[in-house]
Amino acid sequence: MLSTSGDGAKNYYTYLYHILYEHGLWFGGMNYPFGEHLVFADAQPLLSVPLAALTGVSIHQALAAMHLLIACSFMLGIVYTYLTLIRFRVAPLAAALFATLIMMLCPQLIRISGHFALAYMSFVPMLFYYTLCYQEQQQRRYAVYLFLLGAVMYLLHPYYVALVLMWTLFYLFSYLVFGQKSRKEKLRHITPAVIALLLLLGACRLFMLVTDPVSDRPSFPHGAMAYGTRGLDIFTSAYSAFWQLLREHNIVDKVCEGAEGMTYPGLAVLAIILILVFAGILQLTGKRKTAAGMAGTFREQRIWWLMSLLSLLLGMGVPFVWEMDWLLDYFSLFRQFRTLGRFIWLFYQLVTVLAVVCLYHYHHSLRAKAQNTLAWLVLIIPVLFWSYESRGYVGFVQRAAREGRYNYRFYDADIRGWHAFLEQQGMKPADFQAMLLLPYVHIGSEKWSVRGFANGIMYSGFKASLELRLPVADVMMSRTSWSQTAGQVRIAGGPYADKPLLHSGNDRPFLVLQSQTDSISADEQSLLTRARLLGNFQNCRVYACYPALMRREDSIRVAAARNTAGQMQQGDTIIPAGGLFYTDHIDYGQRQHVLFGTGALGLISGGDTMLASVKVPAGTVDQLYELSTWVLLGAKDFRAPVLNLSLLDEQGQELLRQDARVMESFDNKGLWFRTCIWFRLPPACRTINWRLYNDHKRGYIALDEIVLKPAAARTISKDSKGRIMADNHLLP
């Protein structure tokens, strides 16, 4: 097991859980009781579905199948790169050597540390080879191969279809620009490729329409602009032995650590490109003629060089990064791509192969001129540099293998541990309906991103779930339904939040695992009020939480709030009285979008906006406080602002600064998100500032209801229409 945390732990879990316990295309291991489509669970349906259909497949066999297929893909990548170089008239021995070196520095190799579905390194070499054959032989069967390749790889990860799409579009454009044919012949040539591409997109769309019942998945992924290729990603690599050496001697400080946009092709390739650019400039200025062999080779490859440039620009986010990210709102195609930096894989394969072809043909031209010594130096020196750099990548794979053996032993050693623990409490897995992990985690709906840091509890939950065959209510996937997510996150929203998970009709208890290292909020703690503590196990406090008891506790509190509100006129009250209390219903604001009362604050574009500045009187008791606000978000994107708490002393010195991300909301009404922050009020504090940071011009729609209260107190608000809020939660 090459990773036991983060995406690696999740991707192992979804793949293994489906093979061990499920069938078909639906994954039920997370997002209980809804589950998720395998495509969005990174469970590699091409592997997991047939393996799940076989009875008795073990964890060992499932892991071996995936790891061996990734290893075979690496070897197949060498084969297809070799075949591509042969077609570019590189001698077989040199082609075999360079194909191996190209694959050893392949940026997809780094994906074995967690993104296993994206680690199949043969995909881009196969794409390149089939397209090259299509161009040279003008045979339609290669268009069919491109369709089949995309369709098969889609069942490993949908991103491969995005790569096919952009590769084909770049090829069509480059061929129309540089193809040495008439316009009619060019159109005849590109028609099969266009048809193959349209059929591929249609087949993938039809597949999802038939197999996916969810209709409200987000269409604007979060992070498209966050993971583009940058300069360090092109010119440096922490996995290269050369850059490792420079870091060890403190010659350089910052290098690419394996970011999504990493595309480092190696010093040899960078040097070749630099020489080509310099020679091209000299030729254009008429100062010197380029070597005939290299210039002729470059002219032959213009289609592929243009494709590499287009791939590089897209991977860097051009033009969206030029303060033009608003263009994404109008290009639905690009809105679907979470990480534009992954398109850089196309650039890597193109530029390394083309650099080798130019180098080899220059070597060949020197030999033709009987300059044998120079010819062999031109070939051998880059090989030596390339080989030296690859040592770092070899070391990375070897370390991953060593640690992977340890990770697997760690997992396998206590495979029956959870069964034994429950047996000691007089319980068994069948007594529970599902698992609930605290602190609660929900990652993947794009609009909500809750507790991304809590990977430890997720890993503990994955281990227990695999052993006990219990699904998990928490989520760590992608493109999860907004309506499902809105209901799911409210399980951690406190006693006044409606919790669909408790109303499923199944009153068997939840097996709750609470992290012993990560803190939980007071609202999450309320879930454990009537829970039965089973004990401590594997760094978790373990509870049995009964839905009927939790519903009863919530209903008692809601009834008490309604009873208090029934005795009130319009206004606010706090029980017990005392302590610092502040509320702003913003009834003086705009009337179009209102959650409670008669007004709300409209959109404020840009920077830093003070929402509230509360003076703290001397003698205020040091206790836990909650500060909360409701924010209305848009339905067409992932954007959300950040709220910031700042505590100042009498001299204006900052005692505490803490952010509250609106995306981490646990209570909601439609796309109104309740955002809160819990903090202790230091005795020296004299001012509480509550600010809004809105990085996007349209990061939200409206803002309403600001409430500051002691955590132990209960606040009730009632507006002119009789609507009731308890602790700034809107009661149904």
SELUMTOR-140202 format. One record per residue: residue in one letter; y, z, x of N, C-alpha, C in turn. Coordinates in steps of 0.2 Angstrom, whole numbers, plus 5000, padded with zeros to 4 digits. Atoms other than C-alpha are relative to their C-alpha. Example, Ala and Ser with C-alpha at 12.3 -4.5 7.8 and 13.67 -1.06 7.14 Angstrom:
<recs>
a499450005004497850395062500650005004/s499449994996499550365068500550034996/
</recs>
This chain:
<recs>
m499450005004500050005000500650005004/l499550014995501549935009500650044999/s499449965002502850045000499850054994/t500149955005502850204990500650034997/s499349985003504650214984500349934998/g499550055002505950104975499649944997/d500350055003505449934970499349995002/g500750014998503849934980499650044996/a500449955005503150084970500049974993/k500050035007503650004954499649944999/n500450065000502949834958499350015001/y500849995000501249904963499850034994/y500249975006501250014948499949954994/t500150055006501549874935499449965001/y500550044999500349764943499350034999/l500649965001498949894944499950034993/y500149975007499249974927499749954996/h500250065004499049804919499349985001/i500750024998497449764928499550054998/l500549945002496649934925499950014993/y500149975007497049964907500249954995/e499850045005497749814898499749935000/h500250075000497449634893500649964998/g499550045003498549484889500750005004/l499350014997500449454893500550064999/w499549945002501149624887499850065004/f500149944995501449774899500250064996/g499949945003501349944891500150065004/g500049944995501550054906500750045000/m499349975000503450084904500349984993/n499650015006504750084890499650014994/y500449985006503550174878500450024995/p500650035002503250144864500049925000/f499950075000503849964866499749965005/g500350044995503249904882500549945002/e499650054998503849744890499649945002/h500450064998503349564894499950005007/l500250004993502449544910500549975005/v499650034996503649424917500650045002/f499449964999505049554916499850075004/a500249934997503949694924499849985007/d500250014994503649604940499250015001/a500749994999501749614937499649945002/q500350064997501349434943499449984995/p500550025005500449374927499549955003/l500550054998499649234937499450035003/l500549954997498649374946499750054995/s500249945004498649514934499649994994/v500350025006498149424918499249995001/p500850014999496449354925499750065002/l500449944998496049514934499950054995/a500149955005496349614919499549984995/a500550025005495249504909499350015003/l500649984997493849544921499950085000/t500149935000493049714918499850035006/g500249964994492849844931500449995007/v499650014994494149784943500350065003/s499749944998494649924954500750005003/i499350004997496349974962499949975007/h500150034993495549924979500049935000/q500150075001495049754973500749974998/a499450035003496749724964500549995006/l499550004994497749774980499849945005/a500250054995496649664991500149934997/a499950065003496849514979500749985002/m499350014999498749524980500249995007/h499950004993498849564999499749945003/l500350064996497649425004500449944997/l499750065002498549294993500749995003/i499350004996500249345001499849975007/a500250024993499349325018499949925000/c500250075001498649155013500649964999/s499450035001500349105007500449995007/f499750014994501049135024499649945004/m500450054997499649025032500149934997/l499850065003499948895019500749975001/g499350024998501748895023500049975007/i500050034994501348855041499749934999/v500350075001500248705035500549954997/y499550045003501548635024500649985004/t499450014995502948655037499749955005/y500350054996501748565049500049934998/l500150075003501448425037500749975000/t499350035000503348405035500249985006/l499850024994503648405053499749935002/i500350074999502348265055500349944997/r499750055004503148165042500749985003/f499450024996504748175053499949985007/r500350034994503748105067500150055006/v500149954995503548265077499350005002/a500750004998501948265088499650064997/p500449955003500548365081500050075003/l500049934997500548505094500650035000/a499449975001502348535094500150024993/a499949995007502348525075499650074998/a500349945002501048665074500350065003/l499749944996501948775087500750024996/f499449995003503648755078499950024993/a500149985007502948775060499850075000/t500249934999502148945066500750045001/l499449974999503848995073500550014994/i499550005006504848945058499750054995/m500349955005503649045046500150075002/m500049944997503749195058500750044999/l499349975001505649215055500249994993/c499850025006505549165037500350064996/p499749945003506749285027499550034994/q500449985005505449295013499450055003/l500549954997504249395025500350074999/i499749935001505449545023499850034993/r500249985007504949545004499450045000/i500649965001503249625008500250075000/s499949935000504149785009500250034993/g499949985007504349794990500049954995/h500050065005504649624981499449965001/f500750044999502849564982500049944997/a500150065004503049434969500549945004/l499550054997504449354980499849995007/a500250004993503449364996499549945002/y500450064999502449194994500449955003/m499650044996503149105008499849935001/s500250075000502248935005500449964995/f499650045006503348894990500549955003/v499550044998504848824999499749945004/p500350064996503848725012499649954996/m500350045005502848654998500549954996/l499450045003504448604989500349955004/f499750054995505148525004499549945001/y500550054998503548425008499949954994/y500150055006503248354990500649964999/t499450045001505048304989500149955005/l500050054995504948215006499649954999/c500550055001503448125001500249964994/y499750035006504248084984500649955002/q499550054997505748004994499749955004/e500250054996504747915006499549954997/q500650055002503247844996500249984993/q499750035007504247824979499450014995/q500650005004502647884970500150064995/r499949965005502747974953499650075001/r500449945000501348094957500350065003/y499749954997502448194968500550044996/a499649975005503648224954499550054995/v500549965004502048294944499850065004/y500249944996501648404959500650055000/l499449965000503448474959500050044993/f500149975007503148514940499550055000/l500649965000501448594943500250065005/l499849954995502148694958500550054996/g499649965003503548764948499750044994/a500449975005502448804933499650055002/v500549954997501148894943500450065003/m499649954997502448994953500450044995/y499649965005503449044937499650064998/l500449955002501949144933499950065005/l500049954995502149244949500750044999/h499349975001504049264947500549954997/p499650055003505349174936500549975005/y499550034995506549154951499849945003/y500250074997505449014958500249944996/v499750065004505948904944500749995001/a499350014998507748934948500149975006/l500050034994507348884965499949925000/v500150075002506548724959500649964997/l499550045003507948684948500649995005/m499450014996509348704961499849955006/w500250054994508248614975500049934997/t500150075003507948464963500749974999/l499350035001509848454958500349995006/f499750024994510348464976499749945003/y500350074998509148324980500249944997/l499850065004509648214966500749985002/f499450014998511448234971500149975007/s500050034993511148204990499749935000/y500350075000510048054986500549954998/l499550055003511447974975500549995005/v499550014995512648004989499849965006/f500250034993511647955005499449954999/g500650055000510147854998500249935001/q499950074997510047685006499749954995/k500250045005509747594989500649984996/s499550025005510647504975500150054995/r499949955005511347604961499450004995/k500650015004509947534950499450035002/e500649984997508547574962500150085001/k499949935000509347754964499850034994/l500149975006509247784946499350004998/r500750005001507447724945499650055004/h500349954996507047834959500050074997/i499949935002507747994952499850024993/t500249985007507147974934499450045000/p500649965000505348044937500250075002/a499849934998506148194946500450044994/v499649975005507348224932499650024994/i500549985005505948214919499650065001/a500449944998504848334929500450064999/l499549945000506348454930500150024993/l499949995007506648444911499450034997/l500649985003504848464907499850075002/l500149944998504748614918500450064997/l499549955004506248704910499850014993/g500249995007505648664893499350034999/a500649965000503848724897500150085001/c499849924999504548894903500350034994/r499749985006505648904888499550014995/l500550005006504248864876499550065001/f500449944999503148994885500350064998/m499749935001504349134883500150004992/l499950005007504749084865499350024996/v500749985004502849094860499850075002/t500349944998502449244870500550075000/d499549955000504049354869500350014994/p499749995006504549434853500750035000/v499349974999506149514860500549955000/s499550055001507749424854500750025003/d499349974998509149534862500050025007/r500049994993508849524880500749985003/p499450024997510349524891500049935004/s500050064997510949354897500549995006/f499550004995512149404910499850065005/p500249954996511249494924500550045004/h499549964996512149634934499849985007/g500150004992512349604953500049935002/a500150064997512449414954500549995006/m499650014995513949424965500050055006/a500049944995513449584974499549985006/y500550014995511949504984500049935003/g499950074997512649344991499950005007/t500150014993512449285009500750015003/r499449994996513749345021499949985008/g500050024994514149315039499450035004/l500649974997512949445046499349984998/d500750025003511549385035499849935004/i500250064997511649215044499950005008/f499950004993512049255062499650065003/t500449944997511049425065499450024995/s500649985003509449505060499750075003/a500349944998508849685062499349995002/y500750014999507049615063499949965006/s500050044994507449505078500050045006/a500049964994506949575095500649995004/f499350014996508549505103500550044997/w499549965003509649595090499850075001/q500349934999508549755092500250025007/l499949984993508849745111500850025000/l499349995000510749725108500250074997/r499949945004510749875096499850065005/e500249954996509749985108500550025006/h499550004994511049955122500750014997/n499349995003512549985110500449955001/i499650064999513149815113500349974993/v499850025007513249775094499950064996/d500049955004513449895080499749984993/k500250025007513249805063499549935001/v500550065001511749675060499750004993/c500350015007510949615044499350045000/e500649965000509649745039499549984995/g500550025005508649635027500349994993/a499750005007509849605013499749944996/e500350065004509449484999500249935002/g499750064997510549355007499849985007/m500250014993509749365024499749935001/t500350064999509349195031500149985008/y499950014993509449215050499549955003/p500550054997508649055058499850015007/g500250004993508549115075500549975005/l499550024995509649095091499949925002/a500250074998508748925095500349964995/v499850045006509148855078500850005000/l499350005001510948915078500349965006/a499750044994511248845096499949924999/i500150075002510548675090500549984995/i499550025005511648675075500749995003/l499450004997513148715086500149945004/i500050064996512748575098500149944996/l500050065004512548455084500849994997/v499350005003514248505076500549985006/f499550024995515148495093499949935002/a500150074998514348325097500349964994/g499750045005514848265080500850005000/i499350004999516648315083500249965005/l499850054995516748225099499949934998/q500150075003516048075091500549984996/l499550025005517248075077500749995004/t499350014997518748095089499949955005/g500050064995518047955100500050025007/k500049984993517948055116499449995003/r500650014997516148035118499549984995/k500550025004514647955111499450055000/t500649965001513248065104499449975003/a500650034998511548045112499749964995/a500250045005510747905103499450034996/g500649975003509147995099500250054995/m499849955005509948145091500549974995/a499550035005511348045082499649964995/g500450045004510047925075499650044995/t500449965004508948065069500550044995/f499649975005510448155061500249954994/r499850055006510947995051499450004995/e500650015004509147985045499950064995/q500149945003509248165039500650024995/r499449975003510848165030499950034993/i500149975006510148195013499850075000/w500349944999509248345019500550055003/w499549954997510748415029500550014994/l499649995006511848395013499750054996/m500349955004510548495003500050075003/s500049944997510548625016500750035000/l499349975001512448645015500150024993/l499949975007512448654996499650064999/s500449945001511048784997500450065003/l499749954997512048885009500650024996/l499449985004513648874999499850044993/l500249975006512748924983499750075002/g500349934998511849074992500650045002/m499449974998513649124998500450024994/g499749995006514149124980500649964999/v499550045000515348984982499949964993/p499349984999516448954972500250074997/f499949945004516249114962500350065004/v499849954996516649224977500849995001/w499250024998518449144979500450034994/e499649975006519149264965499949964994/m500150055006518349144953499350024996/d500649985004516949254946500049994993/w499950015007517649224929499649934998/l500350075002516849044930499250024998/l500749985003515149134927499950014993/d500049995008515649164909499949934997/y500050075003515648974907499449965003/f500650044997514148924917499450054999/s500649965003512649004907499449995005/l500650024995511448924920500050065006/f499949954994512149034935500050074997/r500049935002512349184924499350035000/q500749975000510449204923499750025007/f500349984993510249224942500350075002/r499849944998510349404947500350005007/t499950004992510449364966500149935002/l499950074997511249204972499850005007/g500250014993510849254990499349985001/r500650024999509049214987499949925000/f500050084999509449024986500149985007/i499950014993509749045004499349985003/w500750024997507849025007499949935000/l500150075000508048845003500449975007/f499650024994509448835017499550015006/y500449984994508248925029499549945002/q500550054999506848805027500249935002/l499750074998507948645028500350005007/v499750004993508948695043499650015006/t500449994995507548755053499649945002/v500450065000506448605050500549945003/l499650054998507948485053500250015007/a499849994993508448575069499449985005/v500550024996506748555076499949935001/v500150074999506648375072500549975004/c499450024996508348345080499850025008/l500249984994507748445095499449965003/y500650044997506048355097500249935001/h499850074999506848185095500449995006/y499650004994508148225108499550005006/h500449994995506748285119499649935002/h500450074999505748115116500549955003/s499550054997507348015120500150015007/l499949984993507548105137499449985004/r500650034997505748065141500049935001/a500050074999505947885137500549985005/k499650024994507347885150499850035006/a500349974993506147965163500450065002/q499749944998507148125163499650064997/n500649965002505548225161500250085001/t499949934999506148395169500550024994/l499549985005507748405157499650004993/a500350015006506648345143499650064998/w500449945001505448485145500450074999/l499649945000506748615148500450014993/v499750005006507648565132499550024994/l500549985005505948595122499850075002/i500349944999505348745131500550065000/i499549945001506948855132500050034993/p500049985007507148855113499450044998/v500749975002505248895111500050075003/l500049934997505449045123500450054996/f499649965004506949115114499750024993/w500350005007506149085097499450055000/s500649955000504549175102500250075002/y499849934998505449325110500350034993/e499849975006506349345093499550024995/s500549995005504849335083499650065001/r500349944998504149485092500250064995/g499849955005505249595081499749994993/y500350015007504549515065499350025000/v500749985000502749545071500050075000/g500049935000503249725075500150034993/f499949985007503849745057499449994996/v500650015004502249675049499550055003/q500549954997501149785061500250074998/r499849935003502149945056499950004993/a500150005007502049895038499250014999/a500749995001500149885040499850075002/r500249944998500050045049500250054994/e499749965005501150135036499649994994/g500350025006500250045022499350045000/r500649965000498550125027500150074999/y499949935002499350295027500250014993/n499850005007500150265010499450004996/y500650015004498550215003499650065000/r500449944999497650365010500350064996/f499749955003498950475003499950004992/y500150025007498750394986499350024998/d500750005002496850394986499750075001/a500349934999496550574992500050044994/d500049965006497050654976500049964994/i500050045006496550524964499850034993/r500249965006495750654952500550064999/g499649945000497150784955500350014993/w499749985007498050764938499550024995/h500549985004496450774929499850075001/a500249934999495950934937500650054998/f499449965002497751004934500050014993/l500049995007497650974916499450044997/e500649965002495851034914500150085001/q499849934999496551204922500450034994/q499649975006497751214907499649994994/g500450015006496351174895500249944996/m499850065003497051004891499749945004/k500350074997496550814894500549954998/p499550055001497550654895500049984992/a500050035007497050604877500450054995/d499649965004498050754871500749984999/f499350025000499650674875500149934998/q499950075002500450514868500349965006/a499650044994501550464884500350065005/m499749964995502450534899500749994999/l499350005000504250574900500250035007/l499849984994505050594917500750025000/l499349974999506650704921500150015007/p499450035004507950664927499849934997/y500250065004507750524914500349945004/v499850074996507850344922499949944995/h500050065003508250184914500449955003/i499750054996508550034925499749934998/g500350075001508449854920500349974994/s499750035005509449824904500749965001/e499450034997510949764914500650044997/k499449965003512149864902499950075002/w500149934998511350024906499650005006/s500449994994510850084923500150075002/v500049935000510350264922499650035006/r500449974995509850364937499749965005/g500350044995509550234950499750035006/f500249964994509350364963499450044999/a500549965001507950454955499349975001/n500650044999506550354963499450055001/g500649954999505550514968499650024994/i500449985006505150564950499749944997/m500450065002504750384946499449995004/y500750014996503450374960499550054998/s500449955003502750544954499749984994/g500250025006502650474937499549945000/f500450064999501850304943499350035002/k500749974997500450404952499650034994/a500349975005500150514937499749954994/s500250055005500150364925499449965001/l500550044998498950264934499350045000/e500649965000497750414935499850024993/l500149975007497950474917499949954995/r499950065005498150304908500550024995/l499449985005499750374900500649965002/p499450044999501250254898500650055001/v499449964998502950314904500649974995/a499550015005504450324892500649975004/d499550024996505650294907499949935002/v500050074998506050114913500349995006/m499750034994506250024929499749935001/m500250075000506049844925500749965000/s499450045000507249704921500149964993/r499950045006508049614906499850044994/t500349965006507549754894500549994994/s499650015006508149734876500550054999/w499449955001509849814872499850054995/s500249955006509249884855499550055002/q500549954998507749964863500350055005/t499749964995508750034877500550054997/a499649965003510050104866499750064997/g500449955003508750204857499750055005/q500449964995507750254872500450055004/v499649954995509150334883500250064996/r499849945003509650444869499550065000/i500449944999508150554872500350055005/a499749964995509150624886500850024998/g499349995002510750634876500250064997/g499849935003510750814870499850014993/p500349985006510350904854500349964994/y499650035005511650804844499949925000/a500150085000511050624849499349994996/d500650025004509750544837499549975005/k500550024995508150514847499449964997/p500550045003507050374841499350025002/l500749994997505650424853499750064996/l500349945003505450584843499849994992/h500150025007505250484826499549955000/s500450064999503850364831499450014995/g500649985004502550454819499550035003/n500549974996501550514833500350075003/d499749934998501750704835499650035006/r500449974994500550724850500650015005/p499549984996501550804864500149955006/f499850044994502450714879499850045006/l500149974994501850754896500649995004/v499350014997503550794904499950025008/l499949984993503750794923500750005002/q499349984997505350874930500050005007/s500049994992505750844948500350065002/q499849944997505950994958500549995005/t499550014995507150914970500749974997/d499450035003508350814958500250044994/s499749965005509450914946500049964993/i499950035006509450874927500650034996/s499449985003510950894915499850054995/a500149965005511151024902499749974993/d500350045006510750894888499249995001/e500750014998509050854897499650075000/q500349935000508751044899499850024993/s500149985007508851054880499349984997/l500650025002507250954878499450055002/l500649954998506251094887500150074996/t499849935003506951234875499350034997/r500649975003505251244865499449975004/a500650034997504151154878499650065003/r500449964997502651234885499949985008/l500150014993502651254904499350005002/l500750014998500951194911500050035008/g500149984993501351234930500449955004/n499750044995501951154946499549965003/f500550044997501051004953500449945003/q499750054996501550874966500749994999/n499350005000503350924967500349994993/c499750015007503550924948499950074996/r500149965005503751054935499749974994/v500350045005502551004921500050034994/y499949975006502851034903499649964995/a500250045006502050984886500550014995/c499550005005503450944874499849974994/y500350025006503050934856500649974996/p499550045003504050804846500350044993/a499849965006504050914830500450065001/l499649944998504751064839500749985002/m499450034998506050954847500549984994/r499650025005506550884831500350064996/r499849945004506651054822500650035004/e499449974997507851114836500649964999/d499450055001508950964835500350014993/s499750005007509050974816500350074998/i499749935001509451164816500850005003/r499350014997510951124828500449954996/v499650055004511550974818500250034993/a499849975006511451074802500550055001/a499549954998512451214810500749975001/a499450044999513751084815500349984993/r499850025006513851014798500250064995/n499849945004513951184790500750025002/t499349984998515451224801500549954998/a499550055001516251064798500250004992/g499950005007516051084779500550064998/q499549945001517151244780500749985003/m499350024996518551144790500349954996/q499650065001519951034786500049955006/q500050054994520350884797500250045006/g499849974994520450944815499450025004/d500549984995519551034829499950085000/t500249934999518651204832499550015006/i500549984995517751284846499750074999/i500449945001516351414845499650025006/p499549955002516551544852500749985003/a499450024998518351534854500150035008/g499949984993519051554872499849945005/g500250054995518851454888500549955000/l499650055000519751304893499849944995/f500250055005519751174879500549954999/y499550055001520551004878499749944996/t500250065003520450854866500549954999/d499550055002521350694863499649944996/h500450055005520750584848500449935001/i499650074999522050444854500149974993/d499850035007522550424835500649965000/y499450044999524150354842499949935002/g500250064997523250204849499949944995/q500150055004522750034842499550014995/r500449995005521850014826499449964999/q500550065001520649864828499350035002/h500649984998519249954837500050085001/v500049925000519050144833499350034999/l500749975001517550254834500150064996/f499949945003518350414827500750014999/g499349995001519950464819500349934998/t499750065003521250324816500349965006/g499750044995521650254833499550005007/a500350004993520950214851500449965005/l499750034995521550154867499749935002/g500250074999521549964870499949995007/l500150024993521049874886500650015004/i499550004995522049914901499749975006/s500350044995521749784914500250035007/g499849984994521649834932499950075002/g500049944996521549984944499950064997/d500149935001521850164941500550024995/t499649985006522450234924499850074999/m500149935002522650414921499950014992/l500149995007521850464904500250074998/a499849945001522150644905500150045006/s499849964994522950774916500050074997/v500049945004522450954910500250065005/k499849954996523351104917499550064999/v500549945000522151254921500450065001/p499649944999522951424918499650055005/a500349954996522651564931499550044996/g500549965003521151674927499549974996/t500550045004520151534919499350025003/v500749984997518251594921499749945003/d500450054997517251504933499349994997/q500650025003515851414923499949934999/l500250075001515051254919500449974994/y499650045005516151124910499749934999/e500150075002515850954901500649974998/l499450055001517150814901499749944998/s500450065003516650664890500549964997/t499650055002517450504884499549944997/w500450065003516850354873500349945002/v499750064998517050184879499649944997/l500350065003516750014870499949955005/l500150054996515949884880499949934997/g500150075002515849694878499249984999/a500750025002514249614871499849945004/k500250074996514249454883499950015007/d500149994993514149534900499850075002/f500249934997513649684911500550045001/r499549964998515349744914500150074997/a499849935002515849924913500450045005/p499549964996517250034920499650065003/v500249944997517050194930500550054998/l499549945001517850364925499950045006/n500049964994518350484939500350074998/l499849935000518550674939500350025006/s499749974994519750754951500350074999/l499849935001520050944953500550015005/l499549994995521650994962500250084999/d499849935000522251164967500850004999/e499349995001524051234966500449965004/q499650044995524651134981499849934999/g500250075001523850974975499549985004/q500550024996522450974987499449994996/e500650025004520850894980499450055002/l500549955000519451024977499349964999/l500650035002518150904969500249934998/r500050075003518050714966499349974998/q500750025002516650644956500149944995/d500050065005516350474947499550014994/a500550005006515550454930500049934998/r500150075001514850274928499950004992/v500150015007514950214910499349974998/m500750035000513350124913499450054999/e500549955000512450294914500150044994/s499949965006512850344896499350014997/f500649985004511450434886500150004993/d499950005007512250434869500449934999/n499650065002512950274860500049994993/k499950035007513450194844500249935000/g499950074998513250014845500149995007/l499950014993514049964861500650055002/w499649944998515150124861499650055004/f500449964995514550224876500350075001/r499849934999514750414877499950015008/t500049994993515150444896500250085001/c499849934999515150624902499850025007/i500149984993515150724918500050084999/w500149935000514650904921500250035006/f499749974993515551014934500150074999/r499749934999515951194939500750005001/l499349994999517751244938500250055005/p499949954995518251324954500650054998/p499449955002519451484952500649975002/a499350024997520751394963500249944996/c499850065003520851244952500650014995/r499550005004522451214943500249944996/t500050065004522351034937499449965000/i500650045001520950924930500349934998/n499850075002521350734931499449964998/w500650045002520250614922500349935000/r499750064999520550434927499549944998/l500450055002519950264922500049945006/y500050054995519450134936499749934997/n500350065003519249954929500149945004/d500050054995518849834942500149934997/h500050075003518649684930500650004995/k499550015005520049614919499850024993/r500249995007518949624904499350055001/g500649954999517749774909499850044994/y500249965006517849854892500549984995/i499650025006518649834875500550064998/a499649955002519250004870499750075002/l500149934997519250194874500250054995/d499949955005519150344862499750075002/e500249935000518950534861499950035007/i500049964994519250634876499950074999/v500249925002518450814875499850035007/l500249964994518450944889499850074997/k500249945003517451104885499550045004/p500549964996516451244892499349984998/a500650025001514651194893499650044995/a500449965005514051344883500450014993/a499650005007515351324869499849944996/r500150055004515151214854500649984997/t499450025003516551104848499849954994/i500150045007516651024830500749974999/s499450035002517950894825499849964994/k500050035007518250814808500649964999/d499450045000519350664805500149994992/s499750015007520250604789499549974995/k500550035004518750504783499350044999/g500649965001517550654784499549995005/r500550014994516650594800500050065004/i500049944996516050734811499749995007/m500250004994515850754829499850075003/a500249944997514950894838499949995007/d500050014992515250914857500149935002/n499850074999515950744856499449954999/h500550055002514350664849500149994992/l499950025006514550574833499450014996/l500649985004513350644820499949944995/p500250065004512450514809500350024993/
</recs>
